[in-house]
Amino acid sequence: MEIGAERRASAFGRIGGVYPVKNQVCKYWLQGRCNRNPCMFMHQESPPSNFKHSNSPAPPKFKRPNSSASYDIRPMQSKGKTWVNPNYNCPKNSATAPTKNGDRLSRTTACSETNTCLQNQQKPPDSQPIQCKYWVTGNCVHGDKCKDLHTWFSGSEFTMLTKLEGHNKAITGIALPSGSDKLYTGGKDKSIRAWDCNSGQCAGSVCLDGEVGCLISEGPWLFAGFPNTVKAWNIQNQAELSINGPFGQVHCMEVDNDMIYAGTEGGTIFVWKYNPETNIPEQVAVLKGHSGAVCSLVIGSNMLYSGSRDCTIKTWDLQNLQCRQTLHGHTRDVTSVLCWDNYLLSASLDNTLKAWALTENGTLEVVYEIKEDHGVIALCGIHDSEARPILLCSYTDNTVRLHDLPSFAERARIFSKREVGVIQIGVDGLFFTGDATGGVSVWKLHGNPKASS
């Protein structure tokens, strides 16, 4: 996949139209009765003016290099392209290792100030409006008199820039390799697509033998999990590698320095280490203990955390790859785990979000719990223009909700036709959602987000 040298403004960094608009949502448009064209306020569903869908994209050049090419999976320096991993180069194996979302999970006891803040906060009653289900299908007869929303989101702090259409089954992964000007998406339709962030067009796709169970990136490498296979492509030098084995569908992956961790449908986590002499990863451990599929993995403070359909979370010491603790508390599938500040956050189909913190004896316990009205599917973190943390959560009612931390107060809501299984963040307030229809939406927080301290 060649990356051109020409630098252009990102199509995802602006909304469509040629007229200047204020950084505020038109309240009449939200009610479905704005009659101004152009309007001085924002109509969020406007796509980038130069976005075009490619019906027959050229396939990406996934070439295998000659035998002398390097397969080093260690991070390489970012080239400063539009799409870069904002937390690339952050060490994970320090005493307080940053997570992929830029926050930290400390191995020391959580500070009393933050603990008190979490424990004393009560989630406010859910007063958010709901989306009109008849409007979604084009059958609402009430028009602007409808009591429910005729829009894909509520809230005035972010904008939907565009929708990327091309997959025809559920999205299972969204990745932004460092130094690339491409966004990559994978789905159950057995394909991976590359999207040019400068034009919003599909820059290429590759059809594969099995469903894409997950898709992540580390440095310039793109990793994908399939049934009995893990594949990786280096988007800078076109290197490619493949790991095969009888481990079933790979649902989630993490990469840390030279180590690759893959959570599988059988409940086992396979671990490989890159061998610089052979230029291929070699299996070094098989982590067993879960009795259900491993749905989510996250690394923080020298620990690997795994969430499973067996309703538990396990903590694994990265030094010796031994299980340190099994966390019980959820009553259904643990769908997502995320490190934030001094806490481990977990989501489950049992309609709860839990925050875990270290005790004085070094074990994790629940210090805060949110009971929701629907199951929670995916978690992701981002910061707004004031460097305040926001937790993005997707639910089984086809919504994504933006919560302030540590209060968990809801500040906005996104609606989708089907469940959103993947949320990924980008730079400058960008974030992406992928749903079960195969649609990928591109969103942007207003303002210029500040880096977290």
N, C-alpha and C positions, 0 to 999 in steps of 0.2 A: 504494500500500500504506500505509494509515493506521497510525500508531503511537499507541497509546493512552497517555494520560498516567498511568494507574494504575501504580504500582510494586508488583510482586509478587516473591516469592522465585523464583529460577529452578528449574524442574523438573529441570534437568540438574545442579543443585548438591547433590542428595541422592539417596540410594537409597530404594527403596520400603519400605512397612511402617510400622507405628505404634510399634514397639518400639525403644528405643535400642540401638544396636549398637556394639561396640568397633571401633576403627580397625585391625582385624586380620582376616585371612581365616581362615575356619574350615577347619582342616586335614582334618577329617573330611568336610566338604562337597567339598573338592577330590578326595578319594578316593571320593566318591559314596556315603558311608554315614553321613551325619549324620541322626540321628533326632529332633532337637530342633526344635520349632516353637512359639514363636519361639526362635531361637538367639541367644546373646549376641555371637556373632561374625558377620562379614559373609559372606553368600552373594551373590557379585558379580553374578549374573545377574538379581537382583531389579530390575525397572524402576521408574521413578518411579510412585508410587501414583496420580497423577492423569493419567498418560499415556493418551491415547485416540487411536486412529487415525481420521482423518476419511475416510470413504469417498467423500464427494462435496464436496470443499472448494470454497469460492467462489473464482473466479479473481482474481488480484491486479489492481489497477487500474494497468496500464501505460498511462498516458495521455500523449499528446503535448501539451505546453503551447502557448500561443499564440506568435506569432513574436517577442514581446518577451522571452520567458523566456531565462534564461542557460543556456548549455551548458558553462560553465566546468568543466573536468575537474580543476582544482586541488583539493587537499585542503581540506575545511572542518572546522571545529572539532567535536570529538565532543560529543554531548549527554549522555554519561555513562550510556547505556542498558546493559542487561545484556550484549549482544553488541557489543563494540567491538574494533577492531584494536589490540592492545596496543602496537604499534610505530608507530602512526599519528603523523605529524608528525616522524619521524626523517628527517633529510636523507640522501639517498643519494649526493650528489655532493660529498662532502667528502673530504679526504685519506685518512681512514679511515672510509668510509661504512658505517653499519649496514646489515645485510641485513634482509630481511623477518622473520627470526627473531631479530632483536635483536643479532646478533653482528657482528664486523667483519673485513673483509679489508683488510689494510694494503698500501699500495703500496710500503712499505719492506721490506727483507729481513726475513723472519720471525725472531723473537727466538730466540736460540740455546737458551734454556731450554726453550721449547715444542717446538722442532725436536728436541732431544735426547729429550724425553719421548715424542714420537711415534715417533721412529726406534727407541727402545729397547724399546717395548712390543711384546709378542707376544700375539696373540689366544689365549686359553685354548682347550683342546679343547672341542668342542661336546658338552656333557653334558646338554643340556636334554631333558626328556621329550617325547614326541611325542603328538599327539592321536590317539585311536582313530577310525579312519576308519569303522568299523562303527557306532560311537556316533553319528557325524554323520548317518548314514542311518537310524538307529533300529534297527539290526540286531545290536548287540553282545549276545552271549549270556553273557558272563562277569560282567556286573554289577560289583560292587565288587571282584572278584578280577582284573579286567582290569589288565594291566601298563601300559596307556597311559591318558592323561588323558581323562576324561569332562567336559570343560569347554572354554570358548572361549578361555581364556588360562591361562598359568602365571605365577606371581609374585604377591607380596603387597603391592606398592607402589602399585597403582592399582586402580580399580574400573570395571566396565562399568555405566554408568548406564541406558542404554536403546538400542534399535534403532529407527531411523526407516525405515519401510517405505512404499513408494509407487512408486518407480521399478521398472521391470521389465527394464532392461538396464543395462550397466556404468555406474558413476558416473565422470564425467570431470572434475568440478570441485566444490569446496566453498568457499564464500566467506562472510565475515563483515564486511559494510560497517560503517564507523565510524558510531556514533550510532544503530545499528539494534538492535532486539530480535528480529531474525529471523536465522536461519541459512538460506543458500541453497545448493541442490544442483542440479547439472546432469548429464545423462546421455545415453547413446546412444539412449534412447527418445524423443529430440527434445522433451524437456520440461525446464523449470526449476521447482523447487518451493521454497516458502518455509515454514520451520518456526518456529513460535512458541516461543521459549526459555522462556517463562513456563509454558506448558502442555505442551510437547512435541508439540502437534498440528500437522498440516499446515495452514498458514494460507492457502494458495493455490497455484495452479500455472498455468503458461502453456505451451501446446503450440506448437511452432515448426515451421518448414518443413524443417529439417535437424538432423542429430545435433549435439549440443553437444560441441565438441572440447575446450573448456577453459572454466573459469569462475573469475574472480578479482575482487577488489574493491580499490579505492583511494579513501580517503575515503568519501563517501556513494555513490560510483559503483560499479555492478556491471557488469562487462565479460564478454561471452561470445563465443567464437569458433565459427563455423559454416563450412560449405562456401561459399567466396567472399563471406563476410560477417562483419563484426564489429559487434556490437550493444552498446549501453550504456544503462543506466537509472539515473537518480538517485533513490534510494529516499526522499529527503527532499522534493523538489519535483516528482517525477513526470516530470522531463524525460527525453527519449529521443532517442537518435541512432543512426544506422546508417551503416556504411561498406561499400560494395559494390565488388567488383573481381574479376578473374579470377585469384585466387591460390589456389584449391583449399581443402582443409580446413585450418582454423587449429587447430593442436595445442597451442599455448602462447602466453601473453601476459605482458608486463610493462608497467607504467605508471610513469613517472618525471616528476614535475612536469607539464608540458604535453605530454609525449611518450608515444606509444603504440607498443609494439613487438609484432609478431605473427609467430610462427614457423609456417611452413606445410609442407604435405606435399611440396612441390616442392623444399624445401631453402632457400627464400628467406625473409628476414626483412624485412617491410614496416614502415616507420616513418612515423608521422603526427605532426604538431604542431598543437595547438589554435590556431585563429585567433580572437582575441577580437572581430574586426570582423564576421566572418561567423557566429560561434558554431558552427563545425563544424571538425573536424580536417582538415588538408590533408596529402597525402603529400609527404614531404620527402626520402625516401631509400628505396632498395631494396638491401638487403645480400645480396650473392650470394657463394657460395663453397662452401657445403655441397652435396654430391651426393646426399644423402638427406634425408628429412624431419627438420625441426627438432623435437625432442621436449621440450626444456626450455630455459628462459631464466632468468637471474638477474642482478641488477644489484648491483655493489659497487665502491666506490672509483673512480668515474668510468669504469667499464668494464661492458660487457654481455658475459656469457658464454653461449654457446649450445652445447647438446649435441645430437648428431644421430645418425641411423641410419647415417650413413657412418662411424661409429666414431671420430669426431673431436670435439674441442671447439675453438671459435674464440673469441678475445677481441677485442672491438670497442671502440675508443676512442669514448666518448660525445661528445667535443668535436668530432671531425671525421667520426665514423661510418665510420672505416676499420678494416680488420682488422689487428690488431697481431701476432697469433700464432695458429698452428694447433697444437693439442696432440694428439700421437699417443701411443698407448699401449694403448688399448682395442682389442679385436679383434672386438667386436660392438656393437650399438646402445648409444649413451650415452643412458640413459633419464632421468637426473636430475642436475642440478648445484646445488650449495648452497655459500654462503659461510659459513665458521665461523672466528672468530678471525683468524689470519694465513693461513688456508688456503682453497683452493677444493677442495671435495669432489665427486667424480664417481662415479656408479653406472652399471653396465653389465650387459647380459645375458651378458657373458663371465664372470660369477661373481666380479667383483672390485669393490672399493671403493678408490678412489685419493685420496690427499691431495696437492695441488699447492701449492708455495710459490715465492715470488719469489727468484731468484738475485741476485747482486750486479750483474749486467748488466741486470736488469729483466725477465728472461723467467721464465716458469713452468716448473717441472720437478717430476716425481714425487718426493716425499720419503718416502712411506709407502704401502704397499699391503696390503689385506686380501683374501685369497683365500677365497671362500665356496663352499658346496656347491650353491648355486642362483643363478640370475640375480637381479640387484637391480633393482627397478622404480622405487621412489620414495623420496625422502629428505625429512626434515623435522627441525627442531631444537626442543627445549624445555628448560626448566630445572626442576629439582626444588626441594623446599622448602629445600634448603641451597645453592641457586643453582649447583648442579653441572650442567653441560651433559649432555643426553641426546640421542643421535642415534636417530631412529626410521627404520627401513628396512623396506620391504616386499619380499618375495621371490616368485619364481615357484612356490614350494612352498606358496603360500597362507598364508604367515605374515607377521607384522610383528614385528620384533625391536627391543628397546630396548637400545642400547649406551651404556655410559659413555664419555665422552670425557675425556682423550685415549687411554685404554687400549683402547677398543673392546671391553671385556669385556661380555658379554651379561648383562643383569640381569632381563629378563622377555621373554615371548613371547606374541603374540596369534595365534589361529588363525581362519581364515575358510573359508567354503565354496569361494570362488573367489579369484583374485588381487586384492589390494588395489592399485588404481591411483592412489589419491589419499589423502594424509594432510594434515591441516590442524590448526593449533593455535588455541586460544582463550585466554581469560583464566583466571586462578586454577587453572592446571593442567589445564584441559580440552583434549582433543584429539579429533579425529574421523577416522574411516577410512571410505572408500567402496570397495566391491568390485565385481567383475564381475557379480554377481547383481542389482545395483541396491540393495543394502542399505547403509545408513549407520549406523555404530555410534558412540555417544558414550561417551567414557572420561574419567576424572579421576584425576590423580595424588593420592596422599594428602598431607595437610599443606597448608600455604599457601605455594606457590612464591614465592621471592624474585626480585626483578628482578635481571638480570645487571648486573654492574658495567662 
